């Protein structure tokens, strides 16, 4: 089930109606849990077994850690949580990738070995809920939060359907306390929640799917006929597509949760207005970047060691972050490029970054955006050959013939959308979409939402899955 499907509307109406009834808070949590499992199981019911396994494993590991009297026992149960969760993630998401690369490595030294078949579907959202549950056991292990006695509360926190399959990655410390007392969306929360939901759907269905995706699909066809203009237009379009797709999902998730009285963390803050790549990762997929910072980068040593050690920690964090996105070397390259950018930025700026202003800031923003677009090539291309062809075309070594992208009428519309996105990010650099909504008059907001609903209704975006569902 997806937010941009017709079946979601009656599903949410039933859930919201019961949630706002006079039933007990325990009953509401039970229904919320059942609804979340139904939402997730709509893709492939057997995958619920993995979600249950992760939930039960971490619930009991956390309790065991809290009751353990020795540090060694705590480490054993923390280890069980890590092995169990990462083992399931590794088998289903990386099993074929690992076996295939081992086979290639052995063949390189003269050993013939054929990797066994891993004809497995990737469980939707497994990377997200694995990080949900691991943040809980890691925080209990660190004694930063207490283990939750109620398995119902923990199960709801893990499976809460607005953020289950594509985030934002909610920490247990931020979500579990919201289950202590009954939640019921107020009229203001409903107003803001529905507004965010409509804006999110507009970004996804109209901008990402209806306008930008078709041009990206043409530009990234692996046919080897990429021109300079086509390669850049296609990549600019993808920068907009992935933002509107993922930020749109996050806004939908925030909106649905708010209608039920819950608050999720903000996941995007005008990322294409970033000045440098440290700033970019404070603005893009914030829940993932902060997770990697707190549970990987800092435990590796962070910036507490030598400059060289700090750079190694940065690179390792970004490489693992790239691999988190998919079992492909192209994602590793994408993460490695971002790691290299961060290392270079650190060397240029030193250990005390300074904020630019005026024309210097604008140049820095545009340079950061252009370099980010280079990395998006590896994120979007279906293989290294296509990525290399696109990169070659972007630096002037592509075909000189105009392609299908730049010669299409859609190219102008895509260019307008991407330019408007960048200008909007720059103008709203220090604000959030809700800050803008607060300043709008009810009439202006109503007209804007009405136009968005009309555009959604006539959009040709269809029901494409959100890009991040594959992660």
C-alpha positions in Angstrom: 0.0 0.0 0.0 1.3 3.5 -0.8 0.2 7.0 0.1 -0.5 7.8 -3.6 -3.0 4.9 -4.1 -6.8 5.2 -3.9 -7.0 2.3 -1.4 -5.0 4.3 1.1 -7.8 6.9 1.6 -10.5 4.5 2.9 -7.8 2.7 4.9 -6.7 5.9 6.7 -10.3 7.0 7.2 -11.1 3.8 9.1 -7.9 4.0 11.2 -8.4 7.7 12.0 -12.1 7.1 12.9 -11.3 4.4 15.4 -8.3 6.5 16.7 -10.6 9.4 17.5 -13.3 7.2 19.1 -13.9 6.7 22.8 -12.1 3.4 22.9 -9.4 2.8 25.4 -5.8 3.9 24.6 -4.7 0.2 24.7 -7.4 -0.7 22.2 -6.3 2.1 19.9 -2.7 1.0 20.0 -3.8 -2.6 19.2 -5.8 -1.3 16.2 -2.9 0.9 15.2 -0.6 -2.1 15.3 -3.0 -4.2 13.2 -3.4 -1.4 10.7 0.4 -1.0 10.4 0.8 -4.7 9.7 -2.0 -4.6 7.1 -0.3 -1.5 5.5 3.0 -3.4 5.3 1.6 -6.8 4.5 -0.3 -5.5 1.5 3.0 -5.8 -0.5 3.9 -9.3 0.5 2.4 -10.8 3.7 5.3 -13.3 4.4 7.6 -10.4 4.9 5.7 -9.7 8.1 7.6 -12.6 9.6 10.8 -10.7 9.3 9.3 -7.6 10.9 8.0 -9.7 13.8 11.3 -11.5 14.2 13.2 -8.2 14.4 10.6 -6.8 16.9 10.6 -9.8 19.2 14.4 -10.2 19.1 15.1 -6.6 20.1 12.3 -6.5 22.7 13.8 -9.4 24.6 17.4 -8.4 24.0 16.7 -5.0 25.5 15.1 -6.5 28.5 17.9 -9.0 29.0 20.5 -6.2 28.7 18.7 -4.1 31.3 18.5 -7.1 33.7 22.1 -8.2 33.2 24.5 -7.5 36.0 27.7 -7.7 34.1 29.1 -5.8 31.2 30.0 -9.1 29.4 26.3 -10.3 29.5 25.2 -6.9 28.1 27.6 -7.2 25.2 26.4 -10.7 24.5 22.7 -9.6 24.1 23.8 -6.5 22.2 25.7 -8.8 19.9 22.6 -11.0 19.4 20.6 -8.0 18.4 23.3 -6.9 15.9 23.8 -10.4 14.5 20.1 -11.1 14.2 19.1 -7.8 12.6 22.2 -7.4 10.3 22.0 -11.1 9.5 18.5 -10.8 8.1 19.4 -7.5 6.3 22.6 -9.0 4.9 20.9 -12.2 3.7 17.9 -10.7 2.0 19.5 -7.5 0.7 23.2 -8.3 0.2 23.3 -12.2 -0.1 23.4 -12.2 -3.9 25.8 -9.2 -4.0 28.3 -10.8 -1.6 28.1 -14.3 -3.3 28.6 -12.7 -6.8 31.6 -10.7 -5.7 33.2 -13.7 -4.0 32.7 -15.6 -7.2 34.5 -12.9 -9.2 37.3 -12.7 -6.7 37.9 -16.4 -6.8 37.8 -16.5 -10.6 40.4 -13.8 -10.6 42.9 -16.1 -8.8 42.0 -19.1 -11.0 39.3 -20.8 -8.8 36.1 -21.5 -10.5 33.1 -21.2 -8.2 29.5 -20.4 -9.2 27.6 -18.4 -6.7 24.4 -20.1 -5.5 21.1 -18.5 -6.7 19.6 -15.9 -4.4 16.2 -15.5 -6.1 14.8 -13.5 -3.3 12.5 -10.4 -3.2 13.9 -7.5 -1.2 11.5 -7.0 1.8 10.2 -3.4 1.5 11.7 -1.0 4.0 13.9 -3.6 5.7 16.8 -1.1 5.9 14.6 1.4 7.6 13.0 -0.8 10.2 16.3 -2.5 10.9 17.7 0.9 11.9 14.6 1.7 13.9 15.0 -1.4 16.1 18.8 -1.2 16.3 18.6 2.4 17.6 16.5 1.0 20.4 18.8 -1.8 21.5 21.9 0.4 21.1 20.4 3.1 23.3 19.4 0.6 25.9 22.9 -0.9 25.8 24.4 2.6 26.3 21.9 3.1 29.2 20.5 6.2 27.5 16.9 4.9 27.7 15.2 2.2 29.7 13.9 -1.0 28.1 10.2 -0.8 27.4 8.2 -3.4 29.4 5.2 -3.3 27.0 5.8 -5.3 23.9 2.7 -3.6 22.4 4.3 -0.2 22.7 7.5 -1.4 21.2 5.8 -3.2 18.3 3.8 0.0 17.5 7.0 2.1 17.6 8.7 -0.3 15.1 5.8 -0.7 12.7 4.0 2.7 12.9 2.8 2.7 9.3 3.5 6.3 8.2 7.2 5.9 8.7 7.6 2.1 8.4 8.8 1.6 4.8 10.7 4.8 4.0 11.3 6.7 7.1 12.0 9.1 8.6 14.1 6.8 10.8 12.5 7.5 14.2 14.6 6.8 17.3 12.9 4.8 20.0 13.8 7.6 22.4 11.7 10.1 20.3 8.7 7.9 19.5 8.1 5.6 22.5 7.3 8.4 25.0 4.5 9.5 22.6 2.8 6.2 23.4 2.7 6.8 27.1 -0.5 9.0 26.9 -3.4 8.9 24.5 -2.9 10.8 21.2 -5.8 12.3 19.4 -5.1 14.8 16.6 -6.5 18.3 17.3 -8.2 20.4 14.7 -5.0 22.4 14.2 -3.0 19.1 13.8 -5.6 17.9 11.3 -5.4 21.1 9.3 -1.6 21.1 9.2 -1.4 17.3 8.7 -3.7 17.3 5.7 -1.9 20.3 4.2 1.5 18.6 4.5 -0.1 15.4 3.0 -1.5 17.2 0.0 1.8 19.1 -0.6 3.7 15.8 -0.3 1.4 14.1 -2.8 1.8 17.0 -5.2 5.5 16.8 -5.0 5.4 13.1 -5.6 2.7 12.6 -8.2 2.9 15.9 -10.2 6.5 17.1 -10.0 8.5 13.9 -9.4 6.4 11.4 -11.4 4.3 13.5 -13.8 7.0 16.0 -15.0 10.5 14.9 -14.1 10.5 11.1 -14.2 9.7 10.6 -17.9 12.6 12.8 -18.9 15.0 11.1 -16.5 14.0 7.7 -17.9 14.8 8.8 -21.4 18.1 10.5 -20.4 19.3 7.4 -18.5 18.5 4.9 -21.2 21.7 2.7 -21.6 22.0 3.4 -25.3 25.3 5.2 -25.4 23.9 8.3 -27.2 24.2 10.9 -24.5 24.9 14.5 -25.5 26.3 17.2 -23.2 23.0 19.0 -22.9 20.9 15.8 -22.5 23.2 14.4 -19.8 23.0 17.6 -17.7 19.3 18.1 -18.2 18.6 14.5 -17.3 20.7 14.7 -14.2 19.2 18.0 -13.1 15.8 16.4 -13.6 16.8 13.5 -11.5 18.0 15.8 -8.7 14.5 17.2 -8.7 12.8 13.8 -9.0 14.6 12.2 -6.1 14.1 15.3 -3.9 10.4 15.6 -4.7 9.9 11.9 -4.4 11.6 11.4 -1.1 10.7 14.8 0.5 7.2 14.2 -0.7 7.0 10.9 1.1 8.4 12.5 4.2 5.8 15.2 4.2 3.0 12.7 3.6 4.4 10.6 6.6 4.6 13.7 8.8 1.0 14.8 7.8 -0.6 11.4 8.4 1.2 11.0 11.7 0.1 14.5 12.8 -3.5 13.8 12.0 -3.3 10.9 14.5 -1.6 13.2 17.1 2.0 11.9 16.6 5.1 13.9 15.7 7.8 12.6 13.4 11.2 14.2 12.9 11.9 16.6 10.0 13.8 14.8 7.3 14.6 17.6 4.8 15.7 21.2 5.2 16.2 22.8 1.8 19.2 20.5 0.8 19.9 22.2 -2.5 20.7 25.4 -0.6 23.5 23.7 1.2 26.9 25.5 1.5 29.3 22.6 1.3 28.7 18.9 2.0 28.7 18.9 5.7 25.8 21.3 5.4 24.2 19.1 2.7 24.1 16.1 5.1 22.6 18.3 7.8 19.7 19.0 5.3 19.3 15.8 3.3 17.7 12.6 4.7 18.5 14.0 8.2 17.2 11.0 10.1 19.7 8.7 8.3 22.7 11.1 8.4 22.2 11.6 12.2 21.8 7.9 12.7 25.1 7.2 10.9 26.8 10.0 12.9 25.6 8.8 16.3 25.9 5.0 15.8 28.8 4.7 13.3 30.9 7.8 12.9 31.2 8.7 16.6 31.8 5.1 17.8 34.5 4.9 15.1 36.2 7.8 16.8 34.6 10.7 15.1 36.9 13.7 15.0 38.6 12.9 18.3 41.7 11.4 16.7 44.2 12.7 14.2 43.1 14.5 11.1 43.9 11.5 9.0 41.9 9.2 11.4 39.0 11.6 11.2 39.1 11.5 7.4 39.1 7.7 7.5 36.1 7.7 9.8 34.3 10.1 7.4 35.0 7.9 4.4 34.0 4.7 6.1 30.8 6.2 7.3 29.9 7.5 3.8 30.9 4.2 2.1 28.6 2.2 4.5 25.9 4.8 4.0 26.2 4.3 0.3 26.0 0.5 0.7 22.9 1.0 3.0 21.1 2.3 -0.1 21.5 -0.8 -2.2 23.6 -3.9 -2.9 25.5 -2.4 -5.8 29.0 -0.9 -6.3 27.4 2.1 -7.9 25.9 3.0 -4.5 29.3 2.5 -2.9 30.8 4.9 -5.4 28.0 7.4 -4.7 28.9 7.2 -1.0 32.6 7.3 -1.7 32.2 10.5 -3.7 30.4 12.1 -0.9 33.0 10.9 1.5 35.7 12.4 -0.7 33.8 15.7 -0.9 33.7 15.8 2.9 37.4 15.1 3.3 38.3 17.7 0.7 36.0 20.2 2.3 37.5 19.5 5.7 41.0 20.1 4.4 40.0 23.3 2.6 38.1 24.8 5.5 40.1 23.4 8.4 38.6 22.2 11.6 36.4 25.3 12.1 34.0 25.7 9.2 32.9 29.3 8.5 29.6 30.3 7.0 29.7 32.2 3.7 27.4 35.1 2.9 26.3 37.1 -0.1 27.7 36.3 -3.6 30.2 33.9 -2.1 27.4 31.9 -0.5 25.5 31.8 -3.8 28.6 30.5 -5.6 29.2 27.9 -2.9 25.5 26.8 -3.1 25.6 26.3 -6.8 29.0 24.5 -6.7 27.7 22.2 -4.0 24.6 21.5 -6.1 26.6 20.8 -9.3 29.0 18.4 -7.5 26.0 16.7 -5.9 24.5 16.2 -9.3 27.7 14.3 -10.4 27.1 11.9 -7.5 23.4 11.4 -8.5 24.6 9.9 -11.8 25.9 6.8 -9.9 22.7 6.7 -7.8 20.4 6.7 -10.9 22.3 4.8 -13.6 21.4 1.2 -14.0 25.0 0.1 -14.4 28.6 1.5 -14.6 28.6 1.6 -18.3 25.6 4.0 -18.4 27.1 6.0 -15.5 30.4 6.4 -17.4 28.6 7.4 -20.6 26.7 10.1 -18.6 29.7 11.3 -16.8 31.7 11.5 -20.1 28.9 13.5 -21.7 28.7 15.9 -18.8 32.3 16.8 -19.2 32.1 17.2 -23.0 32.9 13.8 -24.4 29.5 12.7 -25.4 27.8 12.7 -28.8 27.4 16.0 -30.5 24.0 15.2 -31.8 21.0 16.6 -29.9 19.2 13.8 -28.1 15.6 13.1 -27.2 15.8 15.0 -23.9 16.8 18.5 -25.0 14.7 18.4 -28.1 11.5 17.6 -26.3 8.9 20.1 -25.1 9.0 18.5 -21.7 12.6 19.7 -21.3 11.6 23.4 -20.9 9.0 22.4 -18.2 11.5 20.3 -16.4 14.1 23.1 -16.5 11.5 25.5 -15.0 10.6 23.0 -12.2 14.3 22.4 -11.3 15.1 26.1 -11.4 12.1 26.9 -9.2 13.2 24.2 -6.8 16.7 25.6 -6.4 15.4 29.2 -6.0 12.8 28.0 -3.5 15.5 26.2 -1.5 17.7 29.3 -1.5 14.9 31.7 -0.5 13.7 29.3 2.3 17.2 28.2 3.3 16.7 29.0 7.0 13.0 28.0 7.2 10.7 25.0 6.8 7.6 24.6 4.7 5.5 24.9 7.8 7.0 28.3 8.6 5.7 29.5 5.2 2.3 27.9 5.7 1.9 29.7 9.1 2.3 33.1 7.3 -0.3 32.3 4.6 -3.8 33.6 4.9 -6.5 30.9 5.0 -7.7 32.0 1.6 -4.2 31.8 0.0 -3.7 28.4 1.5 -7.1 27.1 0.4 -6.5 28.3 -3.2 -3.0 26.7 -3.2 -4.2 23.4 -1.9 -7.2 23.4 -4.3 -4.9 23.9 -7.3 -2.6 21.1 -6.1 -5.5 18.7 -5.7 -6.7 19.5 -9.3 -3.1 18.9 -10.5 -2.9 15.6 -8.6 -6.3 14.5 -10.1 -5.2 15.2 -13.7 -1.6 14.2 -13.2 -0.1 11.5 -15.4 2.2 10.4 -12.6 0.1 7.3 -11.9 1.0 5.1 -8.9 4.8 4.8 -9.2 6.3 3.4 -6.0 8.4 5.9 -4.0 12.1 5.6 -4.9 13.2 4.9 -1.4 10.9 1.8 -1.1 13.7 -0.2 -2.7 16.1 0.6 0.2 
